[in-house]
Amino acid sequence: MDTLIKKNNNTTKEMDKMTIELYTEGSYSGARKCYGFAYLIVLDGKEIYCDDGTQNNPRYQAQWNLAGKTAAVLQGLKWIKEHYPEAHVELHYSYEGVANWLEYKWAAKSILAQDYLSIYKKHYKGMITSYIQENKSSSSVHYHKVKRMASIV
């Protein structure tokens, strides 16, 4: 992995063409009053990294699982930027607002949407080059894995 990160003439050209798939999902637990997130990074068809967790920012409690879905995107982009800064990202998501806010198709009216868009513009703008919406009938093994990871018991 380190050889891909090094910036020399050969790897920079390779990385400019590199596309990383980012699978994301979120969930919410009313009993625990927290939201969960999970993301999975896929490069050349191979899972190279995944992470999940919970957060409970009171600003986003009213947004339930949407807070987890946006956290998953931002956490995944952060990891990609740290390890593959020149990569293009193909974002896989389930809730359409995750993409529509970033593409300015929807107005960011809620505090969550405003913060999400602001953080994206400040730190990750231009990283995402394509969007793919997934759902429970998706045949993607990666999406179903990240969905299970995001579940809060």
MARSE-675809 format. One record per residue (C-alpha): residue number from 1; residue in one letter; chain; x, y, z. Coordinates in nm, 3 decimals. Example, Ala and Ser with C-alpha at 12.3 -4.5 7.8 and 13.67 -1.06 7.14 Angstrom:
<rs>
+-----+--------+--------+---------+---------+---------+
: num : residu : chaine :      px :      py :      pz :
+-----+--------+--------+---------+---------+---------+
:   1 :      A :      A :   1.230 :  -0.450 :   0.780 :
:   2 :      S :      A :   1.367 :  -0.106 :   0.714 :
+-----+--------+--------+---------+---------+---------+
</rs>
This chain:
<rs>
+-----+--------+--------+---------+---------+---------+
: num : residu : chaine :      px :      py :      pz :
+-----+--------+--------+---------+---------+---------+
:   1 :      M :      A :   0.000 :   0.000 :   0.000 :
:   2 :      D :      A :   0.285 :   0.243 :   0.077 :
:   3 :      T :      A :   0.413 :   0.232 :  -0.281 :
:   4 :      L :      A :   0.081 :   0.370 :  -0.405 :
:   5 :      I :      A :   0.095 :   0.662 :  -0.163 :
:   6 :      K :      A :   0.446 :   0.777 :  -0.254 :
:   7 :      K :      A :   0.444 :   1.071 :  -0.490 :
:   8 :      N :      A :   0.682 :   1.018 :  -0.774 :
:   9 :      N :      A :   0.622 :   1.048 :  -1.147 :
:  10 :      N :      A :   0.496 :   0.691 :  -1.194 :
:  11 :      T :      A :   0.261 :   0.656 :  -0.897 :
:  12 :      T :      A :   0.112 :   1.004 :  -0.930 :
:  13 :      K :      A :  -0.009 :   0.917 :  -1.281 :
:  14 :      E :      A :  -0.147 :   0.586 :  -1.157 :
:  15 :      M :      A :  -0.323 :   0.750 :  -0.864 :
:  16 :      D :      A :  -0.482 :   1.015 :  -1.085 :
:  17 :      K :      A :  -0.667 :   0.728 :  -1.254 :
:  18 :      M :      A :  -0.733 :   0.526 :  -0.937 :
:  19 :      T :      A :  -1.094 :   0.490 :  -0.830 :
:  20 :      I :      A :  -1.181 :   0.378 :  -0.480 :
:  21 :      E :      A :  -1.529 :   0.254 :  -0.397 :
:  22 :      L :      A :  -1.665 :   0.388 :  -0.068 :
:  23 :      Y :      A :  -1.963 :   0.198 :   0.072 :
:  24 :      T :      A :  -2.147 :   0.377 :   0.352 :
:  25 :      E :      A :  -2.440 :   0.321 :   0.585 :
:  26 :      G :      A :  -2.586 :   0.456 :   0.909 :
:  27 :      S :      A :  -2.833 :   0.355 :   1.177 :
:  28 :      Y :      A :  -2.994 :   0.489 :   1.495 :
:  29 :      S :      A :  -3.078 :   0.348 :   1.838 :
:  30 :      G :      A :  -3.347 :   0.533 :   2.029 :
:  31 :      A :      A :  -3.277 :   0.324 :   2.339 :
:  32 :      R :      A :  -2.908 :   0.424 :   2.339 :
:  33 :      K :      A :  -2.973 :   0.771 :   2.193 :
:  34 :      C :      A :  -2.688 :   0.740 :   1.948 :
:  35 :      Y :      A :  -2.635 :   0.687 :   1.579 :
:  36 :      G :      A :  -2.408 :   0.435 :   1.416 :
:  37 :      F :      A :  -2.198 :   0.456 :   1.104 :
:  38 :      A :      A :  -1.996 :   0.218 :   0.893 :
:  39 :      Y :      A :  -1.787 :   0.246 :   0.582 :
:  40 :      L :      A :  -1.602 :   0.002 :   0.364 :
:  41 :      I :      A :  -1.320 :   0.089 :   0.123 :
:  42 :      V :      A :  -1.281 :  -0.123 :  -0.191 :
:  43 :      L :      A :  -0.990 :  -0.096 :  -0.435 :
:  44 :      D :      A :  -0.971 :  -0.311 :  -0.747 :
:  45 :      G :      A :  -1.253 :  -0.530 :  -0.615 :
:  46 :      K :      A :  -1.074 :  -0.600 :  -0.285 :
:  47 :      E :      A :  -1.181 :  -0.474 :   0.055 :
:  48 :      I :      A :  -0.883 :  -0.282 :   0.190 :
:  49 :      Y :      A :  -1.029 :  -0.113 :   0.498 :
:  50 :      C :      A :  -1.349 :  -0.085 :   0.698 :
:  51 :      D :      A :  -1.455 :   0.090 :   1.014 :
:  52 :      D :      A :  -1.766 :   0.149 :   1.218 :
:  53 :      G :      A :  -1.864 :   0.331 :   1.531 :
:  54 :      T :      A :  -2.125 :   0.527 :   1.719 :
:  55 :      Q :      A :  -2.164 :   0.896 :   1.789 :
:  56 :      N :      A :  -2.417 :   1.097 :   1.986 :
:  57 :      N :      A :  -2.381 :   1.462 :   1.889 :
:  58 :      P :      A :  -2.692 :   1.630 :   2.039 :
:  59 :      R :      A :  -2.710 :   1.863 :   1.737 :
:  60 :      Y :      A :  -2.804 :   1.567 :   1.519 :
:  61 :      Q :      A :  -3.027 :   1.358 :   1.750 :
:  62 :      A :      A :  -3.343 :   1.464 :   1.566 :
:  63 :      Q :      A :  -3.193 :   1.334 :   1.240 :
:  64 :      W :      A :  -3.168 :   0.976 :   1.368 :
:  65 :      N :      A :  -3.000 :   0.742 :   1.119 :
:  66 :      L :      A :  -2.929 :   1.024 :   0.872 :
:  67 :      A :      A :  -2.661 :   1.143 :   1.112 :
:  68 :      G :      A :  -2.496 :   0.802 :   1.086 :
:  69 :      K :      A :  -2.520 :   0.800 :   0.707 :
:  70 :      T :      A :  -2.348 :   1.138 :   0.675 :
:  71 :      A :      A :  -2.089 :   1.047 :   0.939 :
:  72 :      A :      A :  -2.004 :   0.733 :   0.738 :
:  73 :      V :      A :  -1.938 :   0.938 :   0.425 :
:  74 :      L :      A :  -1.720 :   1.192 :   0.603 :
:  75 :      Q :      A :  -1.525 :   0.929 :   0.800 :
:  76 :      G :      A :  -1.465 :   0.727 :   0.483 :
:  77 :      L :      A :  -1.349 :   1.030 :   0.287 :
:  78 :      K :      A :  -1.116 :   1.124 :   0.571 :
:  79 :      W :      A :  -0.951 :   0.781 :   0.559 :
:  80 :      I :      A :  -0.919 :   0.790 :   0.181 :
:  81 :      K :      A :  -0.769 :   1.140 :   0.185 :
:  82 :      E :      A :  -0.508 :   1.029 :   0.442 :
:  83 :      H :      A :  -0.408 :   0.712 :   0.252 :
:  84 :      Y :      A :  -0.489 :   0.778 :  -0.116 :
:  85 :      P :      A :  -0.507 :   1.158 :  -0.150 :
:  86 :      E :      A :  -0.520 :   1.160 :  -0.532 :
:  87 :      A :      A :  -0.784 :   0.890 :  -0.569 :
:  88 :      H :      A :  -1.125 :   0.939 :  -0.720 :
:  89 :      V :      A :  -1.413 :   0.813 :  -0.507 :
:  90 :      E :      A :  -1.719 :   0.623 :  -0.621 :
:  91 :      L :      A :  -1.966 :   0.675 :  -0.337 :
:  92 :      H :      A :  -2.218 :   0.400 :  -0.260 :
:  93 :      Y :      A :  -2.498 :   0.516 :  -0.030 :
:  94 :      S :      A :  -2.859 :   0.437 :   0.056 :
:  95 :      Y :      A :  -3.019 :   0.773 :   0.142 :
:  96 :      E :      A :  -3.049 :   1.006 :  -0.157 :
:  97 :      G :      A :  -2.980 :   1.319 :   0.049 :
:  98 :      V :      A :  -2.622 :   1.201 :   0.102 :
:  99 :      A :      A :  -2.555 :   1.267 :  -0.267 :
: 100 :      N :      A :  -2.815 :   1.533 :  -0.340 :
: 101 :      W :      A :  -2.682 :   1.777 :  -0.080 :
: 102 :      L :      A :  -2.329 :   1.743 :  -0.218 :
: 103 :      E :      A :  -2.448 :   1.787 :  -0.577 :
: 104 :      Y :      A :  -2.667 :   2.088 :  -0.481 :
: 105 :      K :      A :  -2.980 :   1.910 :  -0.601 :
: 106 :      W :      A :  -3.135 :   1.956 :  -0.257 :
: 107 :      A :      A :  -3.108 :   2.260 :  -0.033 :
: 108 :      A :      A :  -2.922 :   2.187 :   0.290 :
: 109 :      K :      A :  -3.192 :   2.306 :   0.530 :
: 110 :      S :      A :  -3.126 :   2.107 :   0.848 :
: 111 :      I :      A :  -2.826 :   2.166 :   1.076 :
: 112 :      L :      A :  -2.705 :   1.817 :   0.985 :
: 113 :      A :      A :  -2.721 :   1.881 :   0.610 :
: 114 :      Q :      A :  -2.555 :   2.222 :   0.647 :
: 115 :      D :      A :  -2.271 :   2.083 :   0.858 :
: 116 :      Y :      A :  -2.226 :   1.785 :   0.625 :
: 117 :      L :      A :  -2.205 :   2.005 :   0.316 :
: 118 :      S :      A :  -1.975 :   2.254 :   0.489 :
: 119 :      I :      A :  -1.729 :   1.986 :   0.604 :
: 120 :      Y :      A :  -1.732 :   1.824 :   0.259 :
: 121 :      K :      A :  -1.664 :   2.155 :   0.082 :
: 122 :      K :      A :  -1.386 :   2.247 :   0.325 :
: 123 :      H :      A :  -1.199 :   1.914 :   0.332 :
: 124 :      Y :      A :  -1.312 :   1.677 :   0.055 :
: 125 :      K :      A :  -1.455 :   1.877 :  -0.236 :
: 126 :      G :      A :  -1.388 :   1.710 :  -0.570 :
: 127 :      M :      A :  -1.295 :   1.368 :  -0.429 :
: 128 :      I :      A :  -1.627 :   1.207 :  -0.519 :
: 129 :      T :      A :  -1.653 :   1.156 :  -0.894 :
: 130 :      S :      A :  -1.957 :   0.926 :  -0.908 :
: 131 :      Y :      A :  -2.255 :   0.831 :  -0.695 :
: 132 :      I :      A :  -2.434 :   0.495 :  -0.678 :
: 133 :      Q :      A :  -2.748 :   0.455 :  -0.472 :
: 134 :      E :      A :  -2.788 :   0.116 :  -0.306 :
: 135 :      N :      A :  -3.093 :  -0.033 :  -0.135 :
: 136 :      K :      A :  -3.197 :  -0.350 :   0.045 :
: 137 :      S :      A :  -3.257 :  -0.530 :  -0.286 :
: 138 :      S :      A :  -2.903 :  -0.448 :  -0.404 :
: 139 :      S :      A :  -2.694 :  -0.744 :  -0.512 :
: 140 :      S :      A :  -2.376 :  -0.580 :  -0.380 :
: 141 :      V :      A :  -2.201 :  -0.796 :  -0.120 :
: 142 :      H :      A :  -2.004 :  -0.491 :  -0.006 :
: 143 :      Y :      A :  -2.318 :  -0.287 :   0.058 :
: 144 :      H :      A :  -2.482 :  -0.565 :   0.261 :
: 145 :      K :      A :  -2.166 :  -0.602 :   0.468 :
: 146 :      V :      A :  -2.150 :  -0.231 :   0.550 :
: 147 :      K :      A :  -2.522 :  -0.232 :   0.630 :
: 148 :      R :      A :  -2.468 :  -0.509 :   0.887 :
: 149 :      M :      A :  -2.166 :  -0.324 :   1.029 :
: 150 :      A :      A :  -2.369 :  -0.005 :   1.082 :
: 151 :      S :      A :  -2.647 :  -0.173 :   1.278 :
: 152 :      I :      A :  -2.669 :  -0.075 :   1.642 :
: 153 :      V :      A :  -2.793 :  -0.356 :   1.863 :
+-----+--------+--------+---------+---------+---------+
</rs>
